[in-house]
Structures are given as C-alpha cells and as structure tokens.
Amino acid sequence: MQQPPFGNGEEPPTKYMPFFFNRSSPDQVMAASVMESCPAKAALSGGAGFALGGAFGMFMSSVDLGSTTDEFLKLSTREQLKFTLRDMGSRSLSSAKNFGMVALLFSSSECVIETYRAKNDMYNGISAGCMTGGALSARAGPKAMLGGCVGFAAFSAAIDYYMRHWE
C-alpha cells in the first residue's frame, strides 16, 4: 500500500505550496476580482488621494505665515481662530480635490492601459502619466497639454524606475 504524499491522509502544508495549489475561499476570490477591476482601483485611489490631499492641505495651511499681517493680529483671539480654521478648511478641501482627481485619473488610465496591453511594465505608467498630465492641463490649450503630458510622463517614469529597481 502506497503512502499519501503528505503523511497519513493529512492536508498538505499550505505555507510551502506553490501558488497554483493554494486554495482560496470564494470570498477571497471575489475580493481579489473586485480589487483587480479598474473602477474599484480608480475609486480607491481617488479616495486615498482625497484623504492624503486633505491632510497635506491642512498641514500646508498651518505652516503658511501669510496670515500674520497687522490686520490679522488686531483681531480678537476668537476671530483669529475662526479665520484660521476657515482658511485651513478651504485649503484642505482644495488640495483634497486636486490630489483625488490626479489619483483617480492616473490609476484609471493606468489600469485601462494595463488591461488593454496585458502587460505590467514601465510603459503603462508613462502612458498613464502622459494622459493624466494632458487631461489636467487641457483647459490651458495644446501647448500646456503637451507640457503636462511630457512632465507627468517623466515624473511617472522616474517614480516607476525607482520603485522597480529599489533594493
């Protein structure tokens, strides 16, 4: 009588198994398929960009020394606080919307390009950067679109190169 490959009828140790033997639950499979979809990636990236942009805007408005004018210093403490909080909120919201839009445009265009090409390489990020830069500067005209495309693509290439070759 021949022994089973993993002992006396035991389940194989999943820790050392190759990926193609890994048994995932239906919930895990569904979560993975949702996370691989372009709308989900875009929504998550846009939400994360919105949150990080809000935090960045709040930080930058607290560092700004532009509100220490003589008129501001003559206000009462309560009015200064009200002015500062209003300014912080408006800057935070503005940064949140900008960061969220950049993240949404970049991640959705990169996902669509990656899905179309069926490859995961630097050219996806470079192409998505060009599309994002061009779309963000579309109101300023064709010259600005070209500059935005080249600038954002170069930035995307630098970040992608660093992330792929970092050790």
C-alpha positions in Angstrom: 0.0 0.0 0.0 1.4 3.4 -1.0 1.5 6.3 1.5 -0.1 9.6 0.6 2.5 12.3 -0.4 1.9 14.3 2.8 1.7 11.7 5.5 -1.2 9.7 6.7 -4.1 11.4 4.9 -3.1 14.9 6.3 -3.7 18.1 4.4 -0.6 19.5 2.7 1.1 22.4 4.4 -0.2 25.5 2.6 2.8 27.6 3.7 5.2 25.9 1.4 2.8 25.2 -1.5 3.2 26.8 -4.9 0.7 29.4 -5.8 -1.3 27.2 -8.1 -2.1 24.7 -5.3 -3.3 27.5 -3.0 -7.0 27.0 -2.1 -8.8 30.3 -1.7 -12.2 30.8 -0.2 -15.0 32.1 -2.5 -14.9 35.4 -0.5 -11.2 35.8 -1.2 -11.6 35.1 -4.9 -14.4 37.7 -5.0 -12.4 40.3 -3.1 -9.4 39.7 -5.4 -11.6 40.1 -8.5 -13.1 43.3 -7.2 -9.6 44.7 -6.4 -8.4 43.8 -9.9 -11.3 45.8 -11.6 -10.5 49.2 -12.9 -13.4 51.0 -11.4 -12.5 49.7 -7.9 -8.9 50.7 -8.3 -9.9 54.2 -9.5 -12.3 54.7 -6.7 -9.8 53.5 -4.0 -7.0 55.6 -5.5 -9.3 58.7 -5.8 -10.4 58.2 -2.2 -6.9 57.8 -0.9 -5.7 60.8 -2.9 -8.6 62.8 -1.5 -7.7 61.9 2.1 -4.0 62.5 1.7 -4.6 65.7 -0.2 -6.8 66.9 2.7 -4.1 66.1 5.2 -1.4 67.8 3.1 -3.6 70.9 2.6 -4.2 71.1 6.3 -0.5 70.8 7.1 0.5 73.4 4.5 -2.1 75.9 5.7 -0.9 75.6 9.2 2.7 76.3 8.1 1.8 79.3 6.0 2.8 82.6 7.6 0.7 84.8 5.2 -2.0 85.3 7.8 0.3 87.1 10.3 -0.5 90.6 8.9 -1.2 93.6 11.1 -4.9 93.3 10.3 -5.0 89.7 11.4 -3.1 90.4 14.6 -5.6 93.2 15.5 -8.5 90.7 15.5 -9.6 89.0 18.7 -8.4 85.5 19.5 -11.8 84.0 18.6 -11.9 85.8 15.3 -8.3 84.8 14.5 -9.2 81.2 15.3 -12.4 81.4 13.1 -10.4 82.9 10.2 -7.6 80.3 10.6 -10.0 77.3 10.7 -12.0 78.6 7.7 -8.7 79.1 5.8 -7.5 75.6 6.8 -10.8 74.0 5.7 -10.8 75.7 2.3 -7.2 74.9 1.6 -7.6 71.4 2.8 -10.7 70.8 0.6 -8.9 72.3 -2.4 -5.9 70.1 -2.0 -8.1 67.1 -1.4 -10.0 67.6 -4.6 -6.8 68.1 -6.6 -5.0 65.1 -5.2 -8.1 63.0 -5.5 -8.5 63.9 -9.2 -4.9 63.3 -10.0 -5.0 59.8 -8.3 -8.3 59.0 -10.0 -7.2 59.9 -13.5 -3.8 58.3 -13.2 -4.9 55.0 -11.7 -7.9 54.6 -14.0 -5.9 55.3 -17.1 -3.0 53.1 -16.0 -5.5 50.2 -15.3 -7.2 50.6 -18.7 -3.8 50.7 -20.5 -2.5 47.7 -18.5 -5.7 45.7 -19.2 -5.5 46.6 -22.9 -1.8 45.7 -23.3 -2.0 42.7 -20.9 1.5 43.7 -19.6 2.7 45.2 -16.4 5.7 47.3 -17.2 7.0 50.9 -17.1 5.3 51.9 -20.3 1.9 51.7 -18.7 2.8 54.3 -16.1 4.5 56.5 -18.6 1.4 56.4 -20.9 -0.9 57.0 -18.0 1.2 59.9 -16.8 1.1 61.4 -20.2 -2.7 61.0 -20.4 -3.1 62.4 -16.9 -0.8 65.4 -17.4 -2.6 66.2 -20.7 -6.0 65.9 -19.2 -5.2 68.1 -16.2 -3.8 70.9 -18.4 -6.4 70.6 -21.2 -8.1 73.9 -20.3 -4.9 75.9 -20.9 -4.5 74.8 -24.5 -2.5 72.4 -26.6 1.0 73.7 -25.6 0.1 73.2 -22.0 -1.3 69.8 -22.7 2.0 68.8 -24.3 4.0 70.2 -21.4 1.7 68.4 -18.9 1.9 65.2 -20.8 5.7 65.3 -21.0 6.2 66.4 -17.4 3.9 64.0 -15.8 5.2 61.1 -18.0 8.8 61.9 -17.0 7.8 62.0 -13.3 5.9 58.7 -13.7 8.9 57.2 -15.4 11.3 58.3 -12.6 9.0 57.0 -9.9 8.3 53.7 -11.7 12.0 53.2 -12.3 12.9 53.9 -8.7 10.1 51.5 -7.4 11.2 48.7 -9.8 14.9 49.0 -9.1 14.9 49.8 -5.4 16.7 47.3 -3.2 
